[in-house]
Amino acid sequence: MQTCQACGTHLTEGATQCHACLVAVPEEQDVYDLSSDDPSTIPPEWEGGAVYTLERAARCPMCKELIRSLRVIRIKRTQVSFTSPLPRAGRVIVCPTCLGIVSADVSTF
């Protein structure tokens, strides 16, 4: 069964567009060979993260595309030359189209 690359929703057979986020489904899907020893060959958009669907469509401030979901990616501090008061890890919210960092908040109310 196929899944949408933008939001992860299961797609019906032969679908040309995701019914949840309305992103077009590519005709041919690339396959990544996990036996590769070079981790830098993994495209950034394949590196996981959580996908959040927006209640209403919004426009990305970077690419100006209409978006219906956001991707949340974990970040880790890898180098610092002093004792830092900043946290060692966090999360960044990006546009699923251009991967530009978007100002948003993911929390419970």
N, C-alpha and C positions, 0 to 999 in steps of 0.2 A: 504494500500500500504506500502511496506517495504522501509526503508531508510538505507543507508550505515552508519554503526557506525563510520567509520573513517572520511568520508567527507560530509555526510549528503545528498548525491545524492539519488533521488528516483530510486528504483530498479524495474526491470521487474519481473513479477511473476515467481517464480522458479529459479531465478538467483543464481548462485553459486559463482560469483565474480562480484564486482562492475566494471562497464564499465568505470568509471571516474578515480578511483585511483587504480584499480586492486587488492583491498584487498578482501580476501576470505570472503564470507557471512556465518556466523555460521548457522548450521542447525536448532538449537533451540534457540530462543531468550529468555533471562531472563526478567522477569517482576518485577519491583520494586514497592512495596506497599507504596504509598505516605502517608498512614495513620500512619506510624511509627512515634513515638515521639522522637526517638533517631537519630539525624542528623548524627552521626558518622558512621551509618551503610550504608550510601550511598557510593558506590565505587567511588574512585577519578576520574575514566575515565567517569563517568556519570554526573559529575558536570558542564556540559556545556562548555562554552568557544567558541570561533570562530575557524573555520577550514579554512585554506588557502591552496589551491592546488598549488603545485610547477609547474613552467613552464616545468622543466625537472626533472627526478627522481634524488634523491641524496641518499647518504648513511649516516645513523645516526652515529655520532662519538662515541656514547656510546654502542649501541647494534649491530652496523654494519649491520643492516637490511636496505634494499632498501626502501626508503619512497617517497611518491608522494604528501604528504600533511603535514602540520604542524598545531598544535593546539595552540591557544593563550588563556591564562587563566589570569584573573584579580587577582591581589594580593592587599591586604590591610594591612597597618601597624596596629598591634593590641596591641603592648605594647612598651613603651619606657620610660626610667627612667630619661630622660633629654630633654631639648628643642632641637629637631632635625631639621637640615636644609634640610633633605631629604624629598621627597614628601610623602604624606600619602597613596598614591595608585600608582599602576603601572601595568605592564603586563609582563608575562613571556611566552616565546615560547618554547614548548616542542614537543618531538617526539611522534607521536600517538601510536607507538608500545610499547616503554619502559617508556614513560613519563619522560625521561631525559631532562634536560634543554639544549636547543640548542642555539648557538650563531647565531642570525639572526636579521634582521631589517624589521619592517613593517611601512612604511611611504609612503607619496606621493612624487612624483618627479616633 
